[in-house]
């Protein structure tokens, strides 16, 4: 878990004193960086007595083609606007273009947040 916290200095350069300690609700988490490979998942406790399933790795995607949805095998990451290095490292994020058994598809879900890859087939 991570907490960047507020700045320790004022605009004028003077020091700021802490009014209170950090709260658990202020903590962030490191990005999941879902990879292409044998499916691995992690369940994370979140606020409100709820859970999130994070996909650490996956090799299947639900590809939407018009009115029908097909389960396709993920072969490769072709393009990722989030980070050029993610293509080399085969990391899937929302908006990434993946090569599937059905053809190229753009990811519409957030695999690190909901644990599944949903995609729309590209023409």
N, C-alpha and C positions, 0 to 999 in steps of 0.2 A: 504494500500500500504506500501511497505517496501523499505528501502534503507540502505544497509549495509555500503556503501561508502568505500573509500580507508583507508588504515592504517594511523593513526595520528602520527606515529613514523617512523624514518629512521632505516636502518639496524644497525646503530651505537647506536641507542637509543635516538637520538636527535628528537626534535619535528618537525613536518612538518606543514607549514602554508597552509591554503586553498588558491588555486589560484582563484577559483570561487565557486559559490553555486552549489547545486544539479540541475540536469536537469530532466525534466519529463521522458525523454527517458531512464534514468538510474534507474527508479523505477521498482521494481519487485512487484509481487502480491503473496499473500498466496495461497497455493495449494487448489484446489476446494474440493477434497475428496468426490467424488460421492458415494452416498449410495444407497442401495437397498430399494425401497419404492415407494410411490405415486409420479409420475413424477413431478419434480419441475425444472424450468430452470431460468437462469439469463443471460441477454444480457450485454456484456461488450464492451465499446468502446476501440478500439486498434489503433495503428499507421496507418496512411494512410487513414483516413476517412473510416475505416472498423469496423466490429463488430465480436465478437466471442460469440457463445451461449454455456454457461457452463451448464452442467447437474448437478444440486445439488443432485437430486435423480431420479432414474428410475427403472422400473420393467420389461422392455422389451429389447430384444436384437435381432439383425439381425444375425442369425446363418447361416453360409455358410457350406453346406454339398455337396462337389463335385461341380457340375455345378449349383445347385439350392440354393436359399436363402430363409430361413424360418424365420418368426417372432415368437420368442419363449419368454415365460415368465421366468424371472430370479427368482430363488427360494433362492439361497444362494451363498456366496463366499466360495469356498473350499480351495483355495491356493492363496497366493499373495507374490511373491518374493520381492516386493518393501518394505514391512514391515509386519512382522508376526502379529502385532496388528491389521492390516487392516482386517484380516480374522475374528477376534472376533467382530470388529465394522462394518462388512459387507460393506467395502469400495472397490469400483471397480476402478482399474487403468489398464493401458496397461500391458498385460502379465499376468493378474490375471486369475485363473481358476474358472469359475462360474458353478453352477449347474442350468441347464435350464430344461424346460419341454421336450426338445429333448435329453437331456443327458448333459454330461460335455463338456464345451467349453472354449477355451482360447481367451481372449479379445485381438483384434488386433488394435482397435481404441483408441483414447485418449478422454474419455467422458468429462473430465474437460476442454478440448480445443475445441472440435467440437460438444458436446452435444448429441452424440449418441453412442450406444454400438454395435460395430460390433465384431463378434466372429467366430472362426473356430471350428467345432465339433472335439473333440478328439476321437480316436479309443477306 
